[in-house]
């Protein structure tokens, strides 16, 4: 039984998450501005001071909307402008809570900008001493971004709106969302002009098979830029959320966690980042192994029932099916190799005799690997059927 569990453990190790197009909310400012959801509590000055001495970031409530900051460019940092620039939690008849932003720029004809960011940098990966920002400013397994959308309330200010995101390596990218030169709520969209919609036309990337950081994005800040061509100093706007359309990366489960067999009928997966649990469970459910995973928030467990005769026969059918798929893949490689040699012969790159010899060698290799697969299917089927 344990040998079968180990075989399934290997299959799970090479199993990957899907890379279908997903749309997720990177950050919802109505949640960031919800005092109950953020765990904001009334604290005495003494308690707040004591917590500040212990750790600069101790709880999620530190990221409550009213704690966010507005950073003006150096030429705009007068005492008046900095005093009149702030972020606040605002009630909305349409979205309940939104982020209200006020930036006070110089009235002179200067190029100016304001960066709005949380009081501390968000952490991509979680640990017992960090906050889990998944869905509150962090998205995991983000490979290719197709588009970014944001609901913005405009008040006819000719300001350019940028969203600044960082990846798992700390590299920051600014996405131009467009001007907020309109009145009322509107969805602004950045579209990736280099996005390739057809999967067959995408460039395949070869990556080494060792643990690496999962591609992720996190919210860094937003920027509003005012050109010197436009007059006026006081700028006000509201933000509802930021959403991302993206394709994920096929990442083997073994690269995002440890797979162990603590008991004869139990497989255990411990992700290095607890926020990956949902994605791993989704991959297992879509893998057709017939086992429903369970988790306690930190570890995923797969409990395998005792193998009945019927279940053993089903497993042997699965093995034969996978073996047939492998043989089809080998024959497809043979066909592609034959086609390549024929084109080379037509282009006078090789002689007719060399073409004949190459076809014989390719067929021998094909027969050898197909025979090897048949032997492995037979050996494993006998092992599973033996009680």
C-alpha positions in Angstrom: 0.0 0.0 0.0 2.8 2.4 0.9 4.4 1.8 -2.5 1.2 2.9 -4.2 1.0 6.0 -2.0 4.6 6.8 -3.0 3.7 6.5 -6.6 0.8 8.9 -6.2 3.1 11.2 -4.2 5.4 11.3 -7.3 2.5 12.1 -9.6 1.5 14.9 -7.3 5.0 16.2 -7.2 5.1 16.7 -10.9 1.4 17.9 -11.1 1.1 21.5 -11.9 -1.4 24.2 -11.3 -3.5 25.3 -14.4 -2.7 28.4 -16.3 -6.2 29.4 -17.5 -7.0 33.1 -17.6 -8.1 34.3 -14.2 -9.6 37.6 -13.0 -8.9 38.5 -9.4 -9.2 41.5 -7.2 -5.7 42.7 -6.2 -7.0 45.1 -3.6 -10.5 46.3 -2.7 -10.4 49.6 -0.9 -13.9 49.1 0.4 -12.4 46.2 2.5 -9.3 48.2 3.5 -11.7 50.9 4.6 -13.9 48.6 6.6 -13.0 49.0 10.3 -14.5 45.7 11.3 -12.8 43.7 8.5 -9.5 45.4 9.3 -9.8 44.7 13.0 -9.5 48.4 13.9 -10.1 48.9 17.7 -10.0 51.8 20.0 -6.7 51.9 21.8 -5.3 54.0 24.5 -2.2 56.1 23.8 -0.2 53.9 26.2 -1.2 50.7 24.5 -0.5 52.1 21.0 2.9 53.3 22.1 3.8 50.0 23.7 2.8 48.1 20.5 4.8 50.5 18.4 7.9 49.8 20.4 7.5 46.0 20.0 7.0 45.9 16.2 6.4 48.4 13.5 3.7 46.2 11.9 1.8 44.1 14.4 -1.7 43.8 12.9 -3.8 44.2 9.8 -5.4 47.3 11.2 -2.1 49.2 10.6 -3.1 49.2 6.9 -6.5 50.8 7.5 -7.2 53.5 4.9 -6.8 56.4 7.2 -3.2 55.3 7.9 -2.1 55.6 4.2 0.2 58.4 3.2 0.6 60.9 0.3 4.1 61.6 -0.9 4.5 64.7 -3.0 7.5 65.3 -5.3 10.2 67.4 -3.8 9.3 70.7 -5.5 5.7 70.3 -4.1 6.6 69.7 -0.5 5.6 72.9 1.1 4.2 72.8 4.7 0.8 73.8 3.3 0.7 71.3 0.5 1.8 68.4 2.8 -0.8 69.4 5.4 -3.6 69.5 2.9 -2.6 66.2 1.3 -4.0 63.0 2.9 -5.9 59.7 2.5 -9.2 59.0 4.2 -11.9 56.4 4.4 -15.0 57.7 2.7 -18.6 56.6 2.6 -20.1 55.9 -0.9 -23.7 55.5 -1.9 -22.6 53.1 -4.6 -19.8 51.0 -3.0 -20.3 51.6 0.8 -16.7 52.4 1.4 -14.0 53.8 -0.9 -10.6 55.4 -0.5 -10.7 59.2 -0.7 -7.5 60.9 -1.9 -6.6 64.6 -1.7 -3.4 65.9 -3.1 -2.6 69.6 -2.9 -0.2 70.7 -5.7 1.5 74.0 -6.2 -0.6 76.5 -8.1 2.5 77.4 -10.2 3.1 75.8 -13.6 5.3 73.0 -12.4 5.2 69.3 -13.2 4.0 67.6 -10.0 3.0 64.2 -8.8 1.6 62.5 -5.7 2.3 58.9 -4.7 -0.3 57.2 -2.5 1.0 54.2 -0.6 0.3 52.2 2.6 2.3 53.0 5.7 4.4 49.9 5.3 5.4 47.7 2.4 3.2 44.6 2.0 4.8 41.2 2.4 4.4 38.8 -0.6 5.0 35.7 1.5 3.6 34.9 4.9 5.1 33.5 8.1 3.9 33.3 11.7 5.1 36.9 12.2 3.7 38.5 9.1 0.3 39.4 7.7 -1.4 37.4 5.0 -2.1 40.0 2.2 -3.6 37.5 -0.3 -6.5 39.3 -1.9 -5.6 42.5 0.1 -2.8 43.7 -2.1 -1.0 40.4 -3.1 -1.7 37.8 -5.8 0.3 34.6 -6.2 1.1 32.6 -9.3 0.9 35.6 -11.7 2.8 35.0 -14.9 1.5 37.1 -17.7 -0.8 40.0 -17.0 -3.4 40.6 -19.7 -5.0 43.7 -18.3 -5.5 45.8 -15.1 -8.7 47.5 -14.2 -9.6 50.0 -11.6 -12.8 51.8 -10.6 -12.1 55.5 -10.2 -14.3 58.5 -9.4 -13.3 61.5 -11.6 -14.0 65.1 -10.9 -12.8 66.5 -14.3 -9.2 66.8 -13.2 -6.7 66.3 -16.1 -4.4 64.0 -14.0 -2.7 60.9 -15.2 -3.3 57.8 -13.1 -0.7 55.1 -12.6 -0.8 51.8 -10.7 2.6 50.7 -9.3 3.1 46.9 -8.7 6.1 44.9 -7.6 6.9 41.3 -8.4 8.5 38.6 -6.2 12.0 39.9 -6.9 11.1 43.5 -5.8 11.1 44.8 -9.4 8.5 47.6 -9.8 6.4 48.4 -12.9 4.2 51.4 -13.3 1.0 50.8 -15.4 -0.6 53.9 -17.0 -4.3 53.7 -16.5 -5.3 57.0 -18.3 -6.5 60.4 -17.3 -9.2 61.0 -14.7 -10.5 63.8 -16.8 -14.2 62.8 -16.4 -17.0 63.1 -13.9 -18.4 60.2 -11.8 -17.4 56.6 -11.5 -15.6 55.0 -14.4 -13.6 51.8 -15.0 -10.1 52.6 -16.3 -8.2 49.8 -18.0 -4.6 49.1 -18.9 -4.2 46.5 -21.7 -1.0 44.5 -22.3 -0.2 45.3 -26.0 2.3 42.4 -26.1 -0.2 39.9 -24.8 -0.6 36.8 -27.0 -4.1 35.3 -26.7 -3.4 32.0 -28.5 -1.5 29.6 -26.3 0.2 27.8 -29.2 1.9 31.1 -30.2 3.4 31.8 -26.8 7.1 31.4 -26.2 7.8 28.3 -24.1 10.2 28.9 -21.2 12.5 26.2 -19.8 13.1 26.6 -16.1 15.3 24.5 -13.8 13.6 21.9 -11.7 14.5 23.2 -8.2 12.5 25.2 -5.7 12.1 28.9 -6.8 10.0 31.8 -5.8 6.5 31.6 -7.1 5.8 34.5 -9.5 3.6 37.0 -7.7 2.6 40.6 -7.7 1.9 43.0 -4.9 0.4 46.5 -4.7 3.1 49.1 -4.1 1.3 52.4 -4.7 -0.7 54.6 -7.1 0.5 57.8 -8.6 -1.3 60.9 -9.9 0.7 63.1 -12.2 -0.1 66.7 -13.1 1.5 68.3 -16.1 2.7 71.9 -15.8 0.3 72.7 -18.7 -2.7 72.4 -16.3 -3.4 75.0 -13.7 -4.9 74.4 -10.2 -3.5 73.0 -7.0 -6.2 71.0 -5.2 -6.9 67.5 -6.6 -9.5 65.1 -5.1 -10.4 61.6 -6.3 -11.8 58.2 -5.0 -10.7 54.6 -5.7 -12.8 51.5 -5.3 -10.5 48.6 -6.3 -7.8 47.3 -8.6 -8.4 44.0 -10.5 -6.0 41.9 -12.6 -6.6 39.6 -15.5 -3.7 37.2 -15.8 -2.4 33.8 -16.7 -0.7 31.8 -14.0 2.4 29.7 -14.3 2.4 25.9 -14.3 4.3 25.2 -11.1 5.0 21.7 -9.8 3.6 21.2 -6.3 6.9 19.9 -5.2 8.3 23.4 -5.9 5.9 25.1 -3.5 5.8 22.7 -0.6 7.0 19.5 1.0 5.3 16.2 0.2 5.6 13.4 2.8 4.0 10.1 3.7 3.6 10.1 7.5 1.3 7.0 7.5 0.7 4.1 5.2 -2.5 5.6 3.9 -1.8 9.3 4.2 -0.1 11.8 1.9 0.7 15.2 3.5 1.6 18.4 1.6 2.9 21.4 3.6 3.1 24.5 1.4 5.9 26.9 2.2 3.3 29.7 2.0 -0.2 29.0 3.5 -1.9 31.3 1.0 -1.2 28.6 -1.7 -3.4 26.0 -0.1 -6.5 26.8 -2.1 -4.5 26.7 -5.4 -2.9 23.3 -4.5 -6.3 21.8 -3.5 -7.8 23.0 -6.8 -5.0 21.3 -8.7 -5.5 18.0 -6.8 -9.2 18.1 -7.4 -8.6 18.6 -11.1 -6.0 15.8 -11.3 -8.6 13.0 -11.3 -6.8 10.9 -8.6 -10.2 10.4 -6.9 -9.2 11.7 -3.4 -10.7 14.8 -1.8 -8.0 16.8 0.1 -8.6 18.4 3.5 -6.6 21.0 5.3 -6.2 22.7 8.7 -5.0 26.0 7.3 -1.4 24.9 7.3 -1.2 21.4 5.9 -3.1 19.5 3.2 -3.8 15.8 3.9 -5.0 13.1 1.5 -6.4 10.0 3.2 -6.4 7.0 1.0 -9.0 4.3 1.7 -8.1 0.6 1.8 -7.7 -0.7 -1.7 -10.6 -3.0 -2.8 -10.2 -5.4 -5.7 -12.4 -3.0 -7.8 -10.2 0.0 -6.9 -7.0 -1.9 -7.7 -8.4 -2.7 -11.2 -9.3 0.9 -11.7 -5.8 1.9 -10.8 -4.3 -0.5 -13.3 -6.6 1.0 -16.0 -5.3 4.4 -15.1 -1.7 3.2 -15.4 -2.5 1.7 -18.9 -4.1 4.9 -20.0 -1.1 7.0 -18.9 1.2 4.5 -20.6 -0.8 4.7 -23.9 -0.6 8.5 -23.7 3.2 8.2 -23.2 3.5 5.9 -26.3 1.4 8.3 -28.4 3.8 11.2 -27.3 6.8 9.1 -28.4 5.3 8.3 -31.8 4.5 11.9 -32.3 8.2 12.7 -31.7 9.1 10.0 -34.2 6.8 11.5 -36.8 8.3 15.0 -36.3 11.8 13.6 -36.5 11.0 11.7 -39.8 9.5 14.9 -41.3 12.6 16.9 -40.3 14.9 14.3 -42.0 12.8 14.3 -45.2 12.9 18.1 -45.4 16.7 18.0 -44.9 17.0 15.4 -47.7 14.9 17.6 -50.0 17.0 20.6 -49.2 20.2 18.5 -50.1 21.4 18.8 -46.5 21.7 15.0 -46.2 21.9 12.2 -48.8 19.2 9.6 -49.5 21.3 6.9 -47.8 21.7 9.1 -44.7 17.9 9.7 -44.7 17.3 5.9 -44.8 19.8 5.3 -41.9 18.3 8.1 -39.8 14.8 6.6 -40.3 16.0 3.2 -39.2 17.7 4.7 -36.1 14.6 6.7 -35.1 12.4 3.6 -35.4 14.8 1.6 -33.3 14.7 4.2 -30.6 10.9 4.4 -30.8 10.6 0.6 -30.4 13.0 0.6 -27.5 11.1 3.3 -25.5 7.7 1.8 -26.3 8.9 -1.6 -25.1 10.2 0.0 -21.9 6.8 1.6 -21.2 5.0 -1.7 -21.8 7.4 -3.4 -19.3 6.7 -0.7 -16.7 3.0 -0.9 -17.1 3.1 -4.7 -16.7 5.3 -4.5 -13.6 3.3 -1.7 -11.9 0.0 -3.4 -12.7 1.1 -6.7 -11.1 2.4 -4.8 -8.0 -1.0 -3.1 -7.6 -3.0 -6.3 -8.1 -1.0 -8.3 -5.6 -2.6 -8.3 -2.2 
